[in-house]
Amino acid sequence: MEMEMEMEMEMRAEEDIEIGEDITPPLTPLSFALHDSLLSSHCSSCFSLLPPHPFPPLHFNPTFPHNPHHVLSSSSSSSYCSPLCSNSDSPLHMSSAEPHLLHLLQSHPSTYPHGDSSDLRAALRLLHSLPATRPSARIAGLLTNHHKLLHHDDHQRIRDGARAMFLARKMRDEAPNVCSDNSSSVSPDDAVLEEAALCLVLTNAVEVQDKTGRTLGISVYGPSFCWINHSCSPNACYRFLVSPPPPPCSAEKTPLRIVPLGQGIQIESGVCSNNVFIKECGSYGPRVIVRSIKRIKKGEEVTVTYTDLLQPKAMRQSELWSRYWFICSCTRCSASPLTYVDQVLEEISAANFNSSSLSSDINFDRDKATHRLTDYIDDVIDDYLSIGDPESSSVRLERVLTQGLSDKQSECKEETSQQTYWLHPLHHLSLNAYTTLASAYKIRATDLSALYSKMDDHLLNALDLSRTSAAYSLLLAGATHHLFRSESSLIVSVANFWSSAGESLLTLARSSVWSQFVQRDLPVSNPSSTGKYRCPNCSLVDKFETDSFHGQVRHADFDYVSNEFIDCVTNFTQNVWNFLGLGCQYLRVVKNPIDFSWLGTIGQDIVRYSGTQVASKCGAERRISGSEAEGYNNQILKKALNPCHEPD
């Protein structure tokens, strides 16, 4: 994506665009590649799941004569979901030297000891698709950042990757049995074109995700997408179409509604046409569509985000600089003081405990506290993803959310106070914890339900776990919606989290465990009727059914629909929240997962519900009195936990 300041490209709206409208047709990529781990389970052309009997690449005679396929192991080949995908992608797959690279890395892993090879394979495909060229600041109209990246900490990975690409292309052209033992003889001058192509991919590639948010691979698109600049408060987003391609040269209904600023350059519109940048037009690969999330006036710049908008400013700036080499100066980043959203996303409080008292601390080292809390949360999440122990991860995350994190580095002296750090409930680490807890509790419930079939304490425990998972999903959606009220560009995250929360609640209501439970102990109607439930307090169901018949919700009704939706959910939540959070210490602190007006009393509630276990000396613990806990909730702590006025 575009980011070089001295020669910045940008895209502007060619006409007035309402919220929720497509800005581009489905755009096909210049290059793309699945992640290594998905080559055996997903189609290498469209990225969709493979059928039980996938289709192999076509075994055609490529342009290059010295290319015996028998030297390439079967694991080095791509697989496809249909003959159409195989026919469209196989020629490029074979001719680009992609299978030669996979074979090389499989037989000689030391050639590229840096993990996933999707960046390298996408660069090989790009090189073969483009006209022969010399390295330059731009290739196919896209910035390479070649010289900048070679002075980056990741330069060795680029050098090694370029050498591996060079050897793979040499295997394709001359000697199929060339091996990585010769990689040391490849000089940087030999692989300079490969370096430039790899840098282009690293600079411009986006991660392709499916509807669940799972990352499948990477893709590089042409200027009509990559010239769209970044903002931390963007007015557009993008989504991927992961499905078999349409018939070649099929007409697209949506026109390209953006143009480059001050550039007399014709860029691709997503339909087959002659183009100054690409050698040939392909209709395969994961397609991308840009869509407005705010109203955009004619001539206004169209922007998307290159990073996670639920990160605080410092993290966004660090990521943008390390990956794209620019400092964001959008309205959100330039705000002084920080916006409400950026304040609460990094808000931390601290308290000092000793043998006789406890007190809030507003002069603590925030950088140190942030570093310690970040390390702790990230370690737990990493362990959960790699080791897969959901119970241990749940316990550890809820402990730090409820009891805070003690500063273990303080001196072990009886008179020395110990500092404890707490995360604000809307802190970005808290949001990450809610996401992980919702997943961990869901897995625990599923595993337990699979082991037992009869109604007993085990299945009741599974119901409790499902209930807690749904509660954390609802809390995550409500917390993000609260932030969305101050930063409307968070609408994509909000929509995804509300969808997940709704699915969790429906899964709970429709589960066999719930069915057995309510039939035995509760006078509740048949849960199978949940899908037919119509809220008596609003007309949203009727409205959505009418609008779906006519196409989509009218843009003028968006604010009304959004407000009525949240009012309906708020009323519903008041009736079920105590039940969902029953038995969970941290969820008892959260008085309402939608309305966060209770934040001013969070200091008192955290201490009350944490078990009030504090350390006094050398790891010894004592229980503080109720009066001490009340004293802890003073005006200074309230201000620290709720630093700015909650938005109306």
Residue pairs with C-beta under 8 A, 6 or more apart in sequence:
1 203
1 204
1 206
1 225
1 226
1 228
1 229
1 230
1 304
1 306
1 324
2 8
2 9
2 10
2 142
2 143
2 204
2 226
2 227
2 228
2 229
3 143
3 203
3 229
3 230
3 306
3 320
3 324
3 325
3 326
4 137
4 143
4 145
4 325
4 326
5 326
7 137
7 143
8 229
9 223
9 227
9 229
9 260
9 261
9 263
10 227
10 228
10 229
10 260
10 261
10 301
11 224
11 227
11 228
11 229
11 258
11 259
11 260
11 261
11 301
11 302
12 258
12 259
12 260
12 261
12 299
12 300
12 301
12 302
13 23
13 257
13 258
13 296
13 297
13 298
13 299
13 300
13 301
13 302
14 257
14 258
14 259
14 298
15 257
15 298
16 295
16 296
16 297
16 298
17 23
17 257
17 292
17 295
17 296
18 292
18 295
18 555
19 292
19 293
19 294
19 295
19 555
19 558
20 291
20 292
20 293
20 552
20 553
20 555
20 558
21 291
21 292
21 555
22 254
22 289
22 290
22 291
23 236
23 256
23 257
23 258
23 290
23 291
23 292
23 296
23 302
24 224
24 225
24 254
24 256
24 257
24 258
24 269
24 270
24 288
24 289
24 290
25 252
25 253
25 254
25 255
25 256
25 269
25 270
25 271
25 289
26 241
26 252
26 254
26 270
26 287
26 288
26 289
27 221
27 222
27 224
27 225
27 268
27 270
27 287
27 288
27 289
27 290
28 221
28 245
28 270
28 281
28 282
28 283
28 284
28 285
28 287
29 219
29 220
29 221
29 285
29 286
29 287
29 288
30 126
30 129
30 130
30 140
30 142
30 220
30 221
30 222
30 277
30 278
31 122
31 123
31 125
31 126
31 129
31 201
31 219
31 220
32 47
32 122
32 125
32 208
32 217
32 218
32 219
32 220
32 285
32 286
33 98
33 117
33 118
33 119
33 121
33 122
33 125
33 217
33 218
34 42
34 44
34 47
34 78
34 118
34 216
34 217
35 116
35 118
35 215
35 216
35 217
35 218
36 116
36 117
36 118
37 116
38 216
38 217
39 78
39 79
40 50
40 75
40 79
41 49
41 50
42 48
42 49
42 50
42 216
42 217
43 49
43 50
43 54
43 79
43 80
43 81
43 82
43 85
43 244
44 78
44 79
44 80
44 85
44 89
44 93
45 78
45 80
45 81
45 85
45 86
45 88
45 89
45 244
45 245
45 284
45 285
46 81
46 85
46 242
46 243
46 244
46 245
46 284
46 285
46 286
47 208
47 210
47 216
47 217
47 240
47 242
47 286
48 81
48 242
48 243
48 244
49 81
50 79
50 80
50 81
51 81
54 79
54 80
54 81
55 79
55 80
55 81
55 82
55 83
55 85
55 86
56 77
56 79
56 80
56 86
57 77
57 78
57 79
57 80
57 86
57 89
57 90
57 93
57 94
57 99
58 86
58 87
58 90
58 91
58 94
59 69
60 90
60 91
60 94
62 91
62 94
62 95
63 95
64 95
64 172
64 173
66 173
66 174
66 175
66 176
67 94
67 172
67 176
68 176
71 103
71 176
71 177
72 99
72 100
72 102
72 103
73 103
73 106
75 102
75 106
76 99
76 100
76 102
76 103
76 106
77 99
77 102
78 89
78 90
78 93
78 98
78 99
80 86
80 89
80 90
81 244
82 244
84 244
84 245
85 244
85 245
85 284
88 245
88 282
88 283
88 284
89 284
89 285
92 125
92 128
92 129
92 282
93 99
93 125
95 128
95 172
96 121
96 124
96 125
96 127
96 128
96 129
97 124
97 128
97 165
97 168
97 169
97 171
97 172
98 121
98 124
98 125
98 168
100 168
100 169
100 171
100 172
100 176
101 117
101 120
101 121
101 124
101 164
101 165
101 168
102 117
102 121
103 171
104 111
104 164
104 167
104 168
104 171
104 179
104 180
105 111
105 112
105 117
105 164
107 179
107 180
108 179
108 180
108 181
110 180
111 160
111 163
111 164
111 167
111 180
111 183
112 120
112 160
112 161
112 164
113 160
114 157
114 160
114 161
117 164
118 217
118 218
119 161
119 198
119 201
119 202
119 205
119 218
120 161
120 164
120 165
120 198
122 201
122 205
122 218
122 219
122 220
123 161
123 165
123 194
123 197
123 198
123 200
123 201
124 165
124 168
124 169
124 197
126 139
126 140
126 197
126 200
126 201
126 220
127 165
127 169
127 193
127 194
127 197
129 278
129 279
129 280
129 282
130 139
130 140
130 278
130 279
131 279
133 139
133 193
134 193
135 144
135 146
135 192
135 193
135 195
135 196
136 144
136 196
137 143
137 144
137 146
138 144
139 196
139 197
139 200
140 200
140 222
140 223
140 277
140 278
141 222
141 223
141 227
141 265
141 267
141 276
141 277
142 200
142 203
142 204
142 220
142 222
142 223
142 226
143 200
143 203
143 204
144 196
144 197
144 199
144 200
144 203
145 199
145 202
145 203
145 324
145 325
146 195
146 196
146 199
146 200
148 325
149 155
149 158
149 199
149 202
149 203
150 158
150 159
150 195
150 199
158 195
158 198
158 199
158 202
159 188
159 191
159 195
160 183
161 194
161 198
162 188
162 191
162 192
162 194
162 195
162 198
163 183
163 186
163 191
163 194
164 180
164 183
165 191
165 194
165 197
165 198
166 186
166 190
166 191
166 194
167 178
167 180
167 182
167 183
167 186
169 194
170 178
171 177
171 178
188 195
200 220
201 218
201 220
203 324
204 220
204 221
204 226
205 218
205 219
205 220
206 218
206 219
206 220
206 221
206 238
206 288
207 215
207 217
207 218
208 215
208 216
208 217
208 218
208 219
208 240
208 242
208 286
209 215
209 216
209 240
210 216
210 240
210 242
211 242
213 496
216 242
216 286
217 286
219 240
219 285
219 286
219 288
220 226
221 288
222 267
222 268
222 275
222 277
222 278
223 260
223 265
223 267
223 268
223 277
224 256
224 258
224 267
224 268
224 269
224 270
225 238
225 288
225 290
227 260
227 267
228 236
228 258
228 290
228 302
228 303
228 304
229 301
229 303
230 303
230 304
230 305
230 306
230 307
230 320
230 324
230 326
230 328
230 330
231 303
231 304
231 305
231 328
231 330
231 331
231 332
231 489
232 305
232 307
232 309
232 313
232 316
232 328
232 330
232 332
232 333
232 489
233 330
233 331
233 332
233 487
233 489
234 293
234 303
234 304
234 305
234 489
235 292
235 293
235 294
235 295
235 296
235 300
235 302
235 303
235 489
236 290
236 291
236 292
236 293
236 294
236 296
236 302
236 303
236 304
237 290
237 291
237 293
237 304
237 305
237 491
237 492
238 288
238 289
238 290
238 291
238 304
239 288
239 289
239 291
240 286
240 287
240 288
240 289
241 286
241 287
241 288
241 289
242 286
245 283
245 284
245 285
245 287
246 283
247 283
248 272
248 283
249 271
249 272
249 281
249 283
250 283
251 271
252 269
252 270
252 271
254 289
255 269
256 267
256 269
256 270
258 290
258 302
260 267
261 301
265 276
266 275
266 276
267 275
267 277
268 275
268 277
268 278
268 281
270 287
272 281
272 283
273 281
275 281
290 302
290 304
292 302
293 488
293 489
293 491
293 492
294 488
294 489
296 302
303 330
305 489
306 320
306 323
306 324
307 316
307 319
307 320
308 316
308 319
309 316
309 487
309 489
309 490
309 493
310 345
310 428
310 431
310 480
310 483
310 490
310 493
311 319
311 345
311 428
312 342
312 345
312 346
312 428
313 332
313 333
313 338
313 342
313 346
314 346
315 428
316 328
316 333
317 327
317 328
317 333
320 326
320 327
320 328
321 327
332 339
332 341
332 342
332 487
335 342
337 343
339 486
339 487
340 486
340 644
340 645
340 646
340 647
341 483
341 486
341 487
341 490
343 643
343 644
344 424
344 426
344 427
344 483
344 643
344 644
345 426
345 427
345 428
345 483
346 370
346 427
346 428
347 424
347 426
347 427
347 640
347 641
347 643
348 366
348 369
348 370
348 373
348 421
348 422
348 423
348 424
348 427
349 360
349 421
349 422
349 424
349 603
349 637
349 640
349 641
350 360
350 361
350 362
350 364
350 369
350 419
350 420
350 421
350 422
350 640
351 358
351 359
351 360
351 361
351 404
351 419
351 420
351 422
351 632
351 637
352 358
352 359
352 360
352 361
352 417
352 418
352 419
352 420
353 417
353 418
353 419
353 420
353 614
353 615
353 616
353 624
354 415
354 416
354 417
354 418
354 616
355 414
355 415
355 616
355 617
355 622
357 628
358 614
358 624
358 628
358 631
358 632
359 632
360 603
360 632
360 634
360 636
360 637
360 640
361 419
362 636
362 639
362 640
364 419
364 421
368 407
369 421
372 405
372 407
372 421
373 400
373 405
373 421
373 423
373 429
374 429
376 400
376 405
377 397
377 400
377 429
377 432
377 433
380 393
380 396
380 397
380 400
380 436
381 393
381 432
381 433
381 436
383 389
383 392
383 393
384 390
384 393
384 436
384 439
384 440
390 439
390 440
390 441
390 443
390 444
391 440
391 444
393 436
393 440
394 437
394 440
394 441
394 444
397 433
397 436
397 437
397 440
398 437
398 584
398 585
398 586
400 423
400 433
401 423
401 430
401 433
401 586
402 585
402 586
402 589
402 606
402 609
402 610
402 611
403 420
403 610
403 611
403 613
404 420
404 421
404 422
404 423
404 606
404 610
405 420
405 421
405 422
406 418
406 419
406 420
406 615
407 418
407 419
407 420
407 421
410 416
410 417
410 418
410 419
412 617
412 618
413 617
414 616
414 617
418 614
418 615
418 616
420 614
422 606
422 641
423 429
423 430
423 433
424 430
424 602
424 641
425 479
425 589
425 590
425 596
425 599
425 602
426 479
426 482
426 483
426 596
426 599
430 479
431 476
431 479
431 480
434 472
434 473
434 475
434 476
434 479
435 472
435 476
437 468
437 469
437 472
438 469
438 470
438 472
438 473
438 476
438 500
438 504
439 469
440 469
441 465
441 466
441 468
441 469
441 472
442 465
442 466
442 469
442 504
444 462
444 465
445 462
445 463
445 465
445 466
445 469
448 458
448 459
448 461
448 462
448 465
449 459
449 462
449 511
449 512
449 513
451 458
452 458
452 459
452 462
455 516
455 517
455 520
459 513
459 516
459 517
460 513
460 517
462 513
463 511
463 513
463 514
463 517
464 582
464 583
466 507
466 508
466 511
466 513
466 514
467 508
467 579
467 580
467 582
468 580
468 581
468 583
468 584
468 587
469 504
469 508
470 501
470 504
470 505
470 507
470 508
470 580
471 577
471 580
471 581
471 584
471 587
471 593
472 587
473 497
473 500
473 501
473 504
473 505
474 501
474 504
474 505
474 573
474 577
474 580
474 593
475 587
475 590
475 593
476 497
476 500
476 501
477 494
477 497
477 498
477 500
477 501
477 593
478 573
478 592
478 593
478 594
478 596
479 593
479 596
480 490
480 493
480 494
480 497
481 494
481 497
481 498
481 566
481 594
482 594
482 596
483 490
484 490
484 491
484 493
484 494
485 647
486 647
506 530
506 531
508 514
509 527
509 530
510 527
510 528
510 530
510 531
514 527
515 527
515 528
518 524
518 527
534 541
535 541
535 568
535 572
537 568
537 571
538 564
538 567
538 568
540 561
540 564
540 565
540 568
543 553
543 557
543 561
544 553
547 553
547 554
553 561
566 594
569 594
570 594
570 595
573 592
573 593
573 594
574 592
577 590
577 592
577 593
580 587
581 587
581 588
581 590
585 609
585 610
585 611
586 609
588 609
589 602
589 605
589 606
589 609
590 598
591 598
591 605
592 598
596 646
597 646
599 641
599 642
599 646
600 638
600 641
600 642
601 633
601 638
602 641
602 642
603 632
603 633
603 634
603 637
603 638
603 640
603 641
604 629
604 630
604 632
604 633
607 624
607 629
607 632
607 633
608 629
611 623
612 623
612 624
612 629
613 621
613 623
614 621
614 622
614 624
615 621
616 622
